[in-house]
Amino acid sequence: MPEKIDTVYSACDRAIKVMNRENLKLFGQLKASRFDELNVIRKVTELYRTSAENARKRYYEVAFEVYVLILMWCGTDAKTAHEMAERTITEKWVASILKDPDLMTLYSFDAEAERKAQRLVEALSATEWKIREIDKALKLWSRQLGQYAINVTDYAAMQAYEDAGIEKVQWVTQKDEKVCADCGPLDGKVFLLQDVPLKPHWGCRCFWIAVLETD
Ligand SMILES: [Zn+2]
């Protein structure tokens, strides 16, 4: 199992790439538009709404893929894993993650999307440096989208472990170029599923592998 650990964020990484492309286009269109006051509110609100909708679809795909992957790691056959995913990983499941304040980011995805839209509207009406403000907003929004791609991956994995009846997991830091320096002390530690600590920092790509009683 551990040798496959690097594949767990590949759905997440693909989603981030797609979202970045979508957002470059959306924010690019905004940059190219005229900035009369009424238009700005409508356009910016619309932009964040569209982008959040797109993200929701990507997160659903990520969660589904990760959930199936983890179930199969735990010994579930592919057909059963897909059936379980169809039942568990629904649009509603994704929506519930995005609605409530997340314990790591400390905000709700949905509420923060609205706040970010409002802030950009304010910035655009307050400054002549509109392109700079739009670029800044894109950067911050991409950061949120990227973090939630990780969050969705993690929630889907934990859901799969729970549904597979796994009781204990081991914390594993990623052995790639993105390894988290802050998480070193957690590497290799075993936790009951319900006691796994929160990830210590944004962008943390540590993961958990099942501890089977026969190990
Ligand atoms: Zn980490």
Residues whose N, C-alpha, C, O or C-beta is under 5 A from the ligand:
A	BS01	ZN	C180 C183 C204 R205 C206
